[in-house]
């Protein structure tokens, strides 16, 4: 699968073929972040892209934010915009190679970029990267796509993966999606 390589995603960034990139923090994740009070949380954003959610977290006073991406280009762009951000918190690797523990993993676009055959493995892996009581939070598409990535799906499918490894799962229609995604996203909060 070519989309499981650094080269594939790097070429997409170099060509500006980044339809998933909103150019800002996504509104649903912004609202979730706004209600967080523990600034000491260790937070991972896998498939972080240009890291707008990370920038927002930093602005809100969170100190332990980590970005992970297959492609180096968006991580370098983030570092140019945020020169004081610790280099060791920029993880240029495949999510399945990540072995650290986090209190919160924010999902924005990585799940839909992975082929559906990898979803169960992905959910199991992110659960293993969470501390006891940690949360996997984010957006999942509730629609189908031709080809991919992105790859679509539905609530029933996602619940089979999530309930296998998380003790509590909320997966509801997202009320504050951007206009282009209204009615096609689910907001997920899954507790380890």
N, C-alpha and C positions, 0 to 999 in steps of 0.2 A: 504494500500500500504506500504509494508515493507520498501521501500526505502525512506519513509518520516519519518525516525526515526534516532535519534542519534546512536542507537545501530547498525543499518545497516551500516552506513558510518564509524563508529568507527571500526567495524569488518573488513571492506575493508582496512582501513589504517593499522590495526594490522597485517593483512595477506599479506600486500604489493600488494593488488589487486587494483592498482591505475593506470590503463592504460591511464587515462586522464592527468596524471602528466608528464609534459615535462621535469622537472628538471631544468627549467630556465624560464625566462620571455618569453612569446610568441612573436614572431617577429612582427605580426601585431599590438599588443598592445604596444610593445616597440616603434615602429615607430609613433604611435599616441601620446604616452607620450612625445616623443622627440620634438613634435611641440607645446606642451603646454608651455605657458609662465607665467601664473598666479600660482605662488607657494603657494598661500593662499587658493586654492580650497579645499573644504572638499570632500574627495573622499572615496567611499565605494566600496569594492570588495566582492560581495556576493558569497558564495560557494568558498571562497578564497583558500582552500586547503593549501598547504605549503607557499603560499604568495610570489611567485617570482615576481609578478607584484608589490606588495607592497614594496619589497626590492628595486626594481628598482626605484620606485617613491621616496623613501627615499634617495637613492643615488643621485637622480636628484634635491634634495632640497625641496621636498614637505613635509609640516609639519603636515597636517591634513588628515592622511591616516587611514582608518578603515578596518579591516578584519572581515568578518562574515562567520562562518561555523557551520553546524549542529554538526560536530564531534570536540571533544576537541583535539584529537591527532595532527592534523596539526597545530593548533594554538599554542600548546605547543612547537612543533618543530620549528615554526617560532620564538617564544620567546627565545628559546635556542640560535638560530642563531643571534637574535637581542635583547640582554638583556636590552638595554636602551629604547626599544619601550614601549610606555605607555600601561599598562594593560587595562585601560579603553577603549582603541581603538581596543581591541580584543573582538569581540562579539560572544560568544558561544550561538547561538540561531537560530531558524527557521527564514528565511527571512520574513515570513508573520507576525512575531512578532516585527519586526523592525519598530519603529515609528519616528526615527530621520530624519532630512532633510539633503540632500547632494547636492553639486553642480555637481558632476559627479559620475555615477555608472558604473564601468567597469565589463562587462559580459565576462567571459571566459568559464566556463563549467556548471554553475548552470541551465541555461535554458534547456539544453539537458538532464540534470539529472532528471528534473521534468517530471512527466507523462503528455502527451499532454492535458489531461483534465484540468490541472492546469495552462496552459500557459496564457490564457486570464487573469486569476486572478493574476498571477505573474506580467505580464506587467502592469496591472492596479496598482498593489501595488508598483512596483518600480517607476512608474510615480508619485505616491502620496508621495514617499520619496525624490523627487527631488524639489529643489527650483525653483522658476519661472526662466525660461531660462536655467535650468539645463539640462544635457545630459545623456542619456543612450547609452553607446558605447561598442561594443564588437563583438564577433564572434558567429555565429549561423551555425549549420550544414545545408547544402543544399543537403541532401541525406537521404535515409531511412536505418534503422537498423533492424535486426531481434531481436525481444524482446526489452529488455532495462533494465536499462539505459546503454548507452545513447539512447535517443529517437531522431529520425530524423525528418525531415520536409522539407518544401520548401518555397521559397520566397513569393508565393501567400498567403499561410497560414499565415506566419509571418506578412505580410502587413495588414491583417485584424485586428490583435491584435494591432499592432503599430499605425496605422493611427487612431484608435479609441481614443487614449489618447495623442498622440504627434502631435504638430503642423507642424513639418517638419521631414521627415524620408528619410534617404539615406540607401539603402540596396543593396549592389553591390557585385559581385564576389570578393573574397579576392585574391589579386595578390601576396601576400608574405606569404602564409601558409607554414607550415613545409611540408617536402616532403610527409609524410604519409597522409596528409590532402589536398594536392593540388587538386584544382578543386571541392572540396566538402564543402567549407566554404563561408559564406557571411559575409561581414563586415558591421556592423550596426552603424549608428549615428542617434539618435532620439532626438529631442529637445522638451523640455516641454514648 
